[in-house]
Amino acid sequence: MEHLKLQLKEFIEGLILYDYILFGAVLVLFVLLIVLAILLRRRLGLAIFLVLLAFATFFLGPTLGYIEMHKFLFKNQTELISQKKLHFTQAVIVKGKLTNLSKLDFKLCKITAELYRVTPNKYKNYIYKLKPFQKMSIIEEDIKKGQSRNFKIIVEPFTYKKDYNISLEASCK
């Protein structure tokens, strides 16, 4: 429960002006659709549709809007340069490059390397990508627009002996 409170506090502290504008616009749209449904209550089918649309907007709008808006505002590209499994210690060194493709400067980027199993079965590979067996993250700060930055992530302890792949992703603010 304490972990959930900490995550919620961190999320709220990380909100930007555009997030508040999005949440306010969703709330206004919800109220407008409900008022319109009340005004058109004589046309029952249309009123029910508007109420369902209002609640769908109210519940899905903030989540999907937040995700898509942050993808647009904080667009970035991660590139895997190299990966090397160390022989004398249980670790993998992942080297990569993060590029700021946004029109804004990034104050903070959380770069995550995810390691997942690989098999000849393409359906299992899809499932394995959804649930990586190991993750490691680092934080990079102050990346200006158009700037690229090289980084290194050490994933340890790494004891997996079979074939694996690595994916990189970055979440920036």
Summary of the structure (lengths in Angstrom):
residues: 173
radius of gyration: 21.9
end to end distance: 25.9
largest distance: 76.3
contacts: 448
relative contact order: 0.15
helix: 43%
strand: 34%
